[in-house]
Amino acid sequence: MIWVQAARPRTLPAAIAPVLVGTAAAWQYAGHLPRWLAFVAALVGSIFIQIGTNLANDYSDARRGADTADRLGPVRVTSAGLVTPRRVLTATWVAFGVAVACGIYLAVVAGWIILVVGVASIAAGILYTGGPRPYGYAGLGEVFVFLFFGLVAVNGSFYVQTEELAALPLGLSIAIGFLATAILVVNNVRDLETDRRAGKNTSAVRMGRANAINLYKLLVIGAFVLLPFTIWAGECQWWPLLGLGAIPLAIKPIRVLETRTDGPALNKCLAATGGLLAVYSLLVTIGLLISV
């Protein structure tokens, strides 16, 4: 149970969603799915990059004193003393090792560029809060999430199936990246005060609560506004507009973020944003498969 908590399962939709959407786009593009094992490897690799990043973040934040007892989020296993730092670090490398194994298989199938992308993703996960100058402490965490859990993951999942790039997965990668980034924005709004005291200058600390909430709203709304244009540019049938059916799920987390500052409410907002990404991605995926 402790290791499940350390893996932060509420963040895993950000790893699963782009692989589903990118693979479904490839299926729609090619008319079939040529590489089932590549889909499995991409999915497992993405999940373990996310888990490894979460563990690395747990370890590094504890070392830097960012995860204090007064934080509003769930307990972090390293700072709470539930698991020793050495064991957390070992688990981090095990998770990334699984991801590397998946990447090697994908490189054999689709070319060496996939391995380069995978290594870059792992390095970005480690350096988010680790290393001498962690970019998560400089307000660049959202850039990492948008890039790697949006652009890279969706287009990479499409590429390992087709060895091509196209307008459809590009547009979808931006939309998925927006919603994945929104998850981190909620996290940073929740932890704004404790991060500020710890010297962790996240985007929420830098721009302030009100502007961070506006950023969240822009990201969520942008994912829905972009969808019709993406389908048009990708010359796809309109079935992926099923994703717009997730709009009602966006209303409550926006209201909570605007009106509440307590930990339990913001933790539920974080979970609801992950759920929004999951439902949006699932509906878009279904629409893409219907379009085949």
C-alpha positions in Angstrom: 0.0 0.0 0.0 2.9 2.4 0.8 4.4 1.8 -2.7 1.0 2.5 -4.3 0.9 5.7 -2.4 4.4 6.6 -3.5 3.5 5.9 -7.1 0.7 8.5 -6.9 -1.9 6.6 -8.9 -4.0 9.8 -9.4 -1.3 11.1 -11.8 -1.3 8.0 -14.0 -4.0 9.2 -16.4 -1.4 11.6 -17.6 0.7 8.6 -18.7 -2.0 6.4 -20.0 -4.2 8.9 -21.9 -1.6 10.1 -24.5 -0.7 6.5 -25.4 -4.3 5.5 -26.0 -5.0 8.6 -28.0 -1.8 8.4 -30.1 -2.3 4.7 -30.8 -6.0 5.2 -31.7 -5.0 8.0 -34.1 -2.5 5.6 -35.7 -5.2 3.0 -36.0 -7.6 5.5 -37.7 -4.8 6.7 -40.0 -3.6 3.2 -41.1 -7.0 1.5 -41.0 -5.6 -1.1 -38.6 -3.1 -1.5 -35.7 0.0 -3.0 -37.1 2.0 -3.4 -33.9 0.1 -4.5 -30.9 3.2 -5.3 -28.9 4.5 -1.8 -29.6 1.3 -0.4 -28.1 1.8 -2.5 -24.9 5.5 -1.4 -24.7 4.6 2.2 -25.2 1.9 2.0 -22.5 4.0 0.2 -20.0 7.0 2.5 -20.7 4.9 5.7 -20.3 3.4 4.4 -17.0 6.8 3.6 -15.5 8.3 6.9 -16.6 5.5 8.6 -14.7 6.0 6.4 -11.6 9.8 6.9 -11.8 9.3 10.6 -12.0 6.9 10.6 -9.0 9.4 8.6 -7.0 12.3 10.8 -8.0 10.2 13.8 -7.0 9.4 12.3 -3.7 13.0 11.6 -3.0 14.4 15.0 -4.2 11.7 17.1 -2.5 12.3 15.4 0.8 16.1 16.1 0.5 15.4 19.7 -0.3 12.9 20.2 2.5 10.0 21.0 0.2 7.7 18.3 1.6 7.0 19.5 5.1 4.4 18.4 7.6 2.1 21.3 6.9 1.7 20.6 3.2 -1.9 20.2 2.1 -1.3 17.3 -0.3 -1.1 13.6 0.5 1.7 12.3 2.7 5.0 11.8 0.8 6.6 8.5 1.8 10.2 9.8 2.0 9.6 12.9 4.1 7.2 11.1 6.3 9.8 8.4 7.1 7.5 5.6 5.7 10.3 4.4 3.4 14.0 5.1 3.6 15.5 7.5 1.0 17.7 4.7 -0.3 14.8 2.4 -1.0 12.9 5.2 -2.7 15.9 5.9 -4.9 16.3 2.2 -5.7 12.6 2.0 -6.7 13.1 5.0 -8.9 15.8 3.3 -10.9 13.8 0.1 -11.1 10.9 2.0 -12.5 13.1 3.8 -15.0 14.8 0.5 -15.9 11.4 -1.0 -16.9 10.8 2.1 -19.1 14.3 1.7 -20.7 13.6 -2.0 -21.5 10.3 -0.9 -23.2 12.2 1.8 -25.1 14.8 -0.6 -26.3 12.1 -2.8 -27.8 10.4 0.2 -29.4 13.7 1.3 -30.8 14.2 -2.1 -32.5 10.7 -1.8 -33.9 10.5 1.8 -35.0 14.1 3.1 -35.0 16.7 4.6 -32.7 15.0 8.0 -32.4 12.5 6.4 -30.0 15.2 5.4 -27.6 16.6 9.0 -27.7 13.1 10.3 -26.9 12.8 7.8 -24.0 16.1 8.7 -22.5 15.2 12.4 -22.7 11.9 11.8 -21.0 13.6 10.0 -18.1 16.3 12.7 -17.8 13.5 15.3 -17.7 11.7 13.3 -15.0 14.9 13.1 -12.8 15.8 16.8 -13.3 12.3 18.0 -12.5 13.2 18.3 -8.8 16.6 16.6 -8.8 20.1 17.7 -9.9 21.9 21.0 -9.1 19.3 23.2 -10.8 15.9 21.5 -10.8 13.6 23.2 -13.3 10.5 22.4 -11.3 11.8 24.8 -8.7 12.1 27.5 -11.4 8.5 27.4 -12.6 9.1 25.2 -15.6 7.3 22.1 -14.5 4.2 22.8 -16.7 6.5 23.1 -19.7 7.9 19.6 -19.0 4.4 18.0 -18.6 3.0 19.6 -21.8 6.1 18.6 -23.8 6.5 15.0 -22.6 3.0 14.0 -21.6 1.4 15.8 -24.5 3.5 16.4 -27.6 6.1 13.6 -27.1 3.8 10.9 -25.8 0.9 11.2 -28.3 3.1 11.7 -31.3 5.5 9.1 -30.2 2.7 6.5 -29.7 1.5 7.4 -33.2 5.1 7.1 -34.7 5.9 3.7 -33.3 2.8 2.4 -35.2 3.3 4.3 -38.5 6.8 5.6 -38.5 5.2 8.9 -39.6 4.0 12.1 -38.2 0.7 13.8 -39.1 -1.6 16.7 -38.3 -4.2 14.7 -36.4 -1.9 13.4 -33.6 -0.2 16.8 -33.4 -3.4 18.6 -32.6 -4.5 15.8 -30.3 -1.1 16.0 -28.5 -1.7 19.7 -27.8 -5.1 19.0 -26.3 -4.0 16.1 -24.2 -0.9 18.2 -23.1 -3.2 21.0 -22.0 -5.2 18.7 -19.7 -2.1 16.9 -18.4 -0.6 20.3 -17.6 -3.8 21.3 -15.8 -3.2 18.4 -13.3 0.2 19.9 -12.3 -1.4 23.4 -12.1 -3.9 22.2 -9.5 -1.0 20.5 -7.6 1.0 23.7 -7.6 -2.0 25.9 -6.5 -2.6 23.5 -3.6 1.0 23.6 -2.5 1.6 27.3 -3.2 2.3 28.5 0.3 4.4 25.6 1.5 6.4 25.7 -1.8 7.0 29.4 -1.3 8.3 28.9 2.2 10.6 26.1 0.9 12.0 28.2 -1.9 10.3 26.1 -4.6 9.3 28.7 -7.1 6.7 26.9 -9.1 4.6 28.7 -11.7 1.9 29.2 -9.1 4.4 30.8 -6.7 5.7 33.0 -9.5 2.4 34.2 -11.0 0.2 34.0 -7.9 -2.9 32.1 -7.1 -5.4 34.1 -9.3 -3.2 33.9 -12.4 -2.5 30.2 -11.9 -6.3 29.5 -11.7 -6.8 31.5 -14.9 -4.1 29.3 -16.5 -5.9 26.2 -15.4 -9.1 27.4 -16.9 -7.4 28.3 -20.2 -5.8 24.9 -20.4 -9.1 23.0 -19.8 -11.2 25.2 -22.1 -8.4 25.1 -24.7 -8.5 21.3 -24.9 -12.2 21.4 -25.8 -11.9 24.3 -28.2 -9.0 22.7 -30.1 -10.7 19.4 -30.7 -12.9 20.4 -33.7 -10.1 22.2 -35.4 -7.8 19.2 -34.9 -10.4 16.8 -36.5 -10.8 19.2 -39.4 -7.1 19.6 -40.0 -6.5 15.9 -39.7 -9.2 15.2 -42.2 -10.9 12.8 -39.8 -14.5 11.9 -39.4 -16.3 13.8 -36.7 -16.7 10.9 -34.2 -13.8 12.1 -32.0 -16.0 15.0 -31.1 -17.3 12.6 -28.5 -14.6 14.1 -26.4 -16.8 17.2 -25.9 -19.0 14.9 -23.8 -16.5 15.4 -21.0 -17.3 19.1 -20.7 -19.6 18.7 -17.7 -16.7 17.1 -15.8 -14.7 20.3 -16.2 -17.2 22.5 -14.4 -16.9 21.3 -10.8 -13.0 21.3 -10.6 -12.9 24.9 -12.0 -15.4 26.0 -9.4 -13.5 24.3 -6.6 -10.2 25.8 -7.7 -11.9 29.3 -7.8 -13.5 29.1 -4.4 -11.6 26.6 -2.1 -8.2 26.7 -0.5 -8.3 23.8 1.8 -6.3 20.6 1.2 -9.2 18.1 1.0 -11.1 20.1 -1.6 -8.0 20.7 -3.7 -7.0 17.1 -3.5 -10.4 16.2 -4.9 -10.0 18.8 -7.5 -6.7 17.2 -8.5 -8.4 13.8 -8.7 -11.2 15.3 -10.7 -8.8 16.8 -13.2 -7.1 13.5 -13.7 -10.6 12.0 -14.2 -11.4 14.7 -16.7 -8.3 13.8 -18.7 -9.1 10.1 -18.5 -12.7 10.5 -19.7 -11.8 13.1 -22.4 -9.1 10.7 -23.8 -11.3 7.7 -23.6 -14.1 9.4 -25.5 -11.7 10.7 -28.2 -10.1 7.2 -28.5 -13.6 5.6 -29.0 -14.4 8.3 -31.6 -11.1 7.6 -33.4 -11.8 3.8 -33.5 -15.3 4.3 -34.7 -13.9 6.4 -37.6 -11.7 3.5 -38.8 
